[in-house]
């Protein structure tokens, strides 16, 4: 039927599989028909210029579920080992695409009594090192030479236990706020949002927009605080109108989002930019509506006080339980927000009083799902009862020290009272770049490594059909025409978090790159939102559900797909302030 075949693998094909494939092709006498057989090393998703994901949220359940109560612990441990091997193979693809054979640094947490320590970063570090060693033996010229020459980069391997606070907090930068508060759809390239668009005649119609890197308006504001975002949108719009006014001065400057809305509705030209500005104007306005209706100014301030261990005037908050009770009693506060507040309270306080925890739960009136999510925080190393014994007191000192190390100089980094908390991931990466990191908590897997791997006959290139390595170099794309990328001041840093990364952590990679003039990349098994994180936690103590197949099973010449089942959501027992709230 076909004259020839070209076969591509998104991962590196193992030697045994390659030999078996070569043998089968020879037996079938079709080897000459296979014109290309190549390893592409692209088994990951490039979400943004500095962000990649493995697109596998199921790994969270395998890595952090309760093994001790499993009927077959050996089988569960074997599954974790297999998943870590899969992650290591995908991380090899990232390293090959970046042209890096990096040093491996991993998190080695303290053994806190009463907390679960699975040593996931250490096991992953060993698996990745094995993959890199094998690849370098098969490809002796890897990594390719740099111009100008530079030291090897470093990959920092972490897991979600490094910071259970960041996924819970309300984040008030534009991108994170959209993902948290609005009913967006996650796509491989970004976020998709539907909204009503006002046409030139004053009528409205449904509009859908993609928040991706192709949208220059979006990329210029996605990491800004929402208060700055609206100002930036107005400034950019006025600048755009001035540049395209032809010097006539026919357009007055807008001073608010409403002014922008009115002017855009009366613009017959500039359709593309008009659509972009209109979309972000609407999105920013929707975010601010949710901010007001969910009373997030009060909630966010309380969250920051708990996470940072101090108020904006640097005093220690003393009545957190009393401050929480009115919010938990409010029927308009969503159940997910209540659960997030309680999680944050016992994850950050030095001593947990069981009676106070019961009081908070009583006022929150949570269902079983959200109570399970709170209980299952223990799987991430958060203890629900830290004051029961001397061991609890030791744990309290450890948590206090960890929080203080995060809070250092954060007032200098973020000028907003609602955005004082700095993710632990950023502090770890910054400590690595500045060489101030605690070597005992974040050691290198290898202190020293020979310059060249031994090259003997057993590590010669594979026999039969040869595989080539293709580097996508997605990280070196220039945003300016005919402009070469500016060389960084030091070796690259790759951060990987097993179990999910937050939008605040993604933003941190860009901030570090700008501050230290480095190439900084961050990736994870998947991207998490607060709602998704709470939902995932609630299911950690339940048997995992089988993931839906990406490719339907082959039955005949036609694939028959059954329509998705429809479910009717139960009616909410309390009134809601917005459509987003009703979905929580």
N, C-alpha and C positions, 0 to 999 in steps of 0.2 A: 504494500500500500504506500509506503514511504521510501524514498531513495536512500535516506540516511537518518541517523539519530544523533542528537546532541544532549548529553546528560550532565546535569549540574546538581551538586549537593550543597545545601546551605551550611552544613557542618563538614568537618574533615572526616572522610571515610576511613574507618579503621583498617589496618593492614590485612587482617584476616578476611574482612568483608570484601576488600578490593580483590584479593586473590581468588576468593570464591566467585565473585562476579566475573572476573577475567576467565576463570575456568568454564563457567557456564556459557559465556559468550563464544568461547572456542568450541565447546561441544556442540553448540547450536549453529556453528559456522557463520556467525553474524558479526564477528569481531571487527571485520573491515568496514562494516556499515556504521559503526560507532565512531563518528568523526571527532567528537569532543567528549571528554570525561574530566570534569574539573570540580575542585573544591572551591567554593565561593567564600566560605567563612563569613557568613552574614546572618547567622541565626539569632538575630536580636532586632529590636525596633528602635530606630533613631527618632525620638519624639521631638527633640529640639537640638540646636547646635551643640549643647553641652549635656544633653540628657538622653539616656538610652534605657530601655526596659526589655525584660525577657518575656513579657506578656504571659505570665503564668501565676495568677493569684492563688491557684490551688496549693502552691508550695507553702503558703502561710499555714495552712491546716496541717500539712505533713510535718513541718518543722517544729510547730509549737503546740500541737494538740497533746492531750494527756496520755503519755505512753504507759504510765504506771498502772492505769486501770484497763489497759488493752488486754484482750483475751490472749493475744499472741505477741508478747513484747519483742521477741526475736524477729518476727516478721515486720513489726513496726520499725525497729532499728534498721533492718535491712532496707526498708523503703526509704528512710531518711538518707541512708548512705547512697542509695541509687539516685535520689533527687539531688544530692549535693554533687554527685558525679555529673549529672545532667547540667547543673548550673555551671560547673567548672568548664564543661565543653563550650557552653555559650559564652562564658567570659573569655575563653581562648579566642573565640571569634572576634570579640571586642578588641582584644590585644593585637591580634593580627591585623585588623582593619586600621588600628592606630599605628601599626608598625612598631609596637612596643613589646619588649621582653622585660616586664617590670619587676622591681623588687616587690615582695609581698609583705605587707604589714597587716596584722590582724588584732582584733580586740580579745584580750584575755581577762575577763572580768574576775573580780574577787569572789570567792565562795562565801556568800552571805548565808548564814543559817536560816533555814526555812524557805529559801528561794531555789528555784530550779535553774541549774546551769548546764546547758546542753553542749557548750563549747562549739557551737556551730561555726563561728569564724575560723577556728583552728582547723577543724575537719575540712572546711572548704578551702583553706589555704593550702593544705597538703594535696588535696585533689587538683587544684589549679596548678600548683607547682609541677605535679606529675605531668599534666597536660602540656605545659610550656616546655618542659625538658624533652618530652617525646617529639614535640613539633620542631624544636631546634635541632634535634638529632637528624630528623628527616630533611630539614631545610637548613643546611649549614650556613647559608648566607643571611639568615634572619637573626636579628632585625636589620633592616636596610640601613646604610649609613645616613647620618643626618648632616644637613648643610644649613647653618653652621653646626659643628660637632657639639653634642650635649650629652650629659649623663643620662643614665637610664631613669625612667620614671618609676613611680611607685603606685601600686594599687592597695588601697586600704579596705580591708574586708570587715564589715560590721554586720550586725543583725538588728532586728526591731527592738530587742531588749536594751539597746544602747540609749534609747530615749523614748519611753512610753508616753511622754507628755506632749510632744509635738503633734501627734495625730489627733489629740483631743481638743487642743486649743482652737478657738475661733481666730482665724487669720484675716487681717484686714488689708492685705495687698490685693490688687485688682484680680489677678489670675486665680489666686487661692480663694478669694471671696466668691467669685463666680462659681467655682467648682463646689463650694460648700453650700451656698445659699440658693442658687438657682437650679431649676430642673434641666441641667445640661446632659448631653450624651457624650460619653467618652469614646473617642475614635483613635485609631493608631497615630494619626497626625495631630490631634489636638481635641478641642472641645467643640461640640455642636449645640447651638442654642436657637430656639424658635421664639419669635416675638411678633408684635403687631407693628406694621410700618405705615406711617402717614404719607399718603400720596399727594401729588401737587394739587388735586382738586379737593383735598381735605378728607377724603375717605381713607379707610384703613384696610390693609390686607395682611395676611400672614406672611412672614418672612423668616428665612432660615439662614444663619450665618455660621461659618466655620472659623474658629479662633485658632489659626495656624501661623507658622512663620512666614507665610506668603502675605500676610496682612501686616503691612509696615506700621499702621496705626497701633495695632495690638502689641507688636513687639516693643514699641517705644514706651508702653505704659503698663505692661503686664506685671512688672515687679514693683510698681509704685504703690504707696499707701493710697487708699481710696480717696482721702482728702486731697492729695496731690494729683491724683488721676483726673478728677473733674477739672482742676485748674489747668492741667497739661492739655486736656482735650480742647478746652476753650482757647488756649494760647496757640495750639497747633492749627485749629480751625481758622482763627483770625489771620495767622501767618499764611495759610493756604489761600484764603480769600484775597489777601493783599497781593500775593504773588501772581494771582490769576485775574486780577481786576483790570489789567491793562493800563494802570495809572489813572483811571478815571475817577477813583475814589467814590464809586457808586454804592459801595456796601459799607455800612456802619459796623463797628466792632461789636461782637456779642460779649455779654458779661455773665451769662448764666446758661445752664443747659436748656432752659425754656427758650431763651433767645436763639440758641443754636437750632432747636427744634423748629421754631417758626421760620428762620431763615432758610433752612434746608428744604422745608416744604415749598418754598417759593423759588427754588433754584431749578431751572429747566436744564442746565448744563452740568458738566462735571459729574456724570452719573456714577462712575466708579468710586471716586473719593466721597461723593455724597452718600453713597450706600454705606461705605465704611464708617464715616463719621456718625451717620444716623444709627448704625448698629451699636457702636460703642457708647453713644449718648444714651440709647435706650437701656443697654446693659448696665451702665453706671447708675442710671436712675433707678432701675429695678433693684440693684444691690443696695442703694441707699434706702429704698422703701422697705426692704427686708430688715435692714439695720435698725430702722426706727420701729417697725411693727414688732420685731422680736426683742426690743429693748436691749440690743447688743452692746450699747455703750456701758450700761451698768454691769451686764454679764461679763463683757470682755475685760473690764477693769478688775473685777473680782478674780477672773481667771489669771490675769497677769500677776496680781498680788500673790496668788497661791503658787504659781509656777516660778516666780522670781524670789519668793520668800520675803518680799518687802513691797511697800507702797511706793508710788512715784516720788514721795519726799523721803524715801529710804528709811522709813520706820517699819518695824515688824508688825504685820497685821495680827491682832489679838482676838478678834471676835468673828472668825471665819464662819463658824457654824450659825451664829445669829444672822450673819449677812446672807447665808445661803437659804435659810428657811423661807423668807418671803418669795424668793424666786422659785423654790421647789413647790410652794403652795399655789403659785399662780397657775390657773387652768389653761392659760394661753401659752405657757412655756411648754415646748414639745417634750415628749418623753425622752427623746434622744439627747436633747440639751441637758435635761435633768441628770441623765445617766453620765454624760460627759463631765458635769460639774462634780458629781460624787466621786467619779474615778479620779479626777484631778485632785480632789481634796485628800483622799487617802494615799495617792501616789506621791504627794509632795509634803504632807505634814510629817513632823518628826515623830510624833507618837499618836497612834490611832486608838481612841477610846471606843471600845465596842458599843457602849451605850449611845455615844454620839452618832456612830454609824447607823445604828438602828433608828435613831431619831430622824436622821436625814432620809433614810429609806421610807420611813412611815409617812413623812410629809411629801415625798416624791410620788408615792402611789404608783410605782412602776409595775409593769407586767413581768412575767417570768423571763421573757426574752432579754429585757434590759437588765434584770437582776443577774441573769447568767453572764451577761457581758461584763458586769462589775466583778463578779466572782472570778471570772476567767482571766482577769488582769494578772492573777498570780502566775499564770503560765509565762508571762513576760517578765518575771522577776519582781513584781510588785506585791508586797506583803499586806494582807488585809488586817493583820493584828500584830503591830510592831512593839506594843508596850506590855505584852503578856509576861515577859521574862527579861533577864539580863541580855539574852540573845537579841531580844527586840531593841534594847537600848543600844547595843552595838550596831545593829542595823540602822537605827535612827541617826547615829553619828555619821555612818557611811553615806546615807542619803543626803544629810545636810552638807557634807563636804562636797559631794558630787554636785549639788545644786549651786553651792557657792562658786565652784569652779566655772560653772556656766554663766553665772550672773556678773562675773568680773567685767568691768568697763562696758557693759551692755548699754548703759545710758549714753555713752559716747557714740555707739553704733547706730542706735535707732532713737530719733527724737520724739516719738509718739508714745504717750502713756499706754495706749492699747497695743503696742508692738514692742514691748521691752524684752521679752524672752528671746534668747538666741538659741537656735537648735544645737544640741550637743554635737551633732555631726559636723556643723561648721566649726565649732571649737576644736574638735579633734583634727580636722584637716588643717586648720590654721596653726595648731600646735606642731603638726608635722612640717609645714612649710617654714615656720620660724625656728624649728629644731628645739622646741621647748616641751615637747610631748613627753608624757610619763612612759619611759621605756619598758617598765614592768607591766603596765596595763596594755600597751600597744607595741609589742615587740615585732622585730622582723622575723620571718620564718627562717631565713638564712642570714647569718651575720656576715659571712664572706662567701663568695662564689668564684670558682675558677673563671678566668677570662674566656676560655674556649672549652666547649664540651669535647670529650674524647670522640674521635671519629674513627670507628673501626668498621670492618666489613659487615657486622651485624646491623649497623645503622646506616647502611647505604640506601640510596633512593629506592623507592618501591619498584618491584618488577611489574612487567606488563604495561597496562595503560597508565600513563603518567598523569598526575594531578598537578595543576598549577594553582598558585595562591594569588588571589585578586584582592588588592587593598582598595576599599571604596574611598578612603580619605574624606569621609563626610565632615570631619572636624576642621578641614583646611579651606573650606569654601569662603571666598572673599565676598563681602557685601558691596564692594565698589568695583566698577568695571575696570579691568586691566590693572588692578591693584594687587600686588603680592601680599600674602599674609605677613603681618609683622611678627618677627621671631620673638618668642617669649624669653623672659629673663632667667628661666630655670627649667628643670625637667618637669614633665607633666605629672599631674596627680589624678588618679582614677579612684573614685569612691564607689563602693558597692554595698548596698544594704539588703541583706536577705530578709524577706518578709514584708516588703513594701516601703516606699518613700513618700514623703509628704511634699506638697507644693512649696512649703517654706524651706525645706531642705534642697529642693531643686533650685530655688532662688539663691540659696547660699553659694552654690557652685559659681554662679555668675558674679556674685559679690566678691568671692575669693579671687577669681580670675582677674577682676578689675583692680582690686586692691594690691595684689602681689604680682601682677603682670605674668601670670602663669596660665597654661592650658589646664583647666580643671574640668573634669567630667564626673557626672554622678549617674548612677544607675541602680536598678533594683529588679526584683522579680516582677513588680508591678507598681503602679501609682495608686495611693490610697487617699480617700477623702474621709473626713470625720464620720459621716454616716456609714460609709462602707466599712470603716475600721470597727465601729461599734457592732455592726451586724456580723462581721467576721468573728469578733470576740465571742459573741453570743453562741456561736456554733462550734467553738473550739472543743467543747466537751461532748460533742455529738459525733456519730460516725460520719465521715466525709461523704459527700454526694459525688457520684461519678461525673466528671466534666462532660459537657456536651461535645460530641464528635465534630471536628472541624470539617471533615469530608464525610458525606453520607455514605453508608455502605453500598457496595455495588450489588444490585439484584438482577438487572438485565441490561438492555441497551439504554434504559431510561432510569434515572434515579427518582424514586418516589419519596417525597418528603411529606410527613404528616403535618398539618397545620398546628401552630403552637396553641396550647390550651389556654383558655381565658379564665382568669380568676377575678372574682369580685371582692374588692377590699371591704372589710367591715366598716360600718359607719362609725365616725369618731364620736366618743361620748362627750366631748367638750367642744366649744366653738373654736374656730381657728381664725387667725388674723390674715392669713394669706394662703394661696394655693400651695406654696412650698411647705408651709407648716402642716397642712392637712396630709401631706404625703409622708410626713415623719411620724 
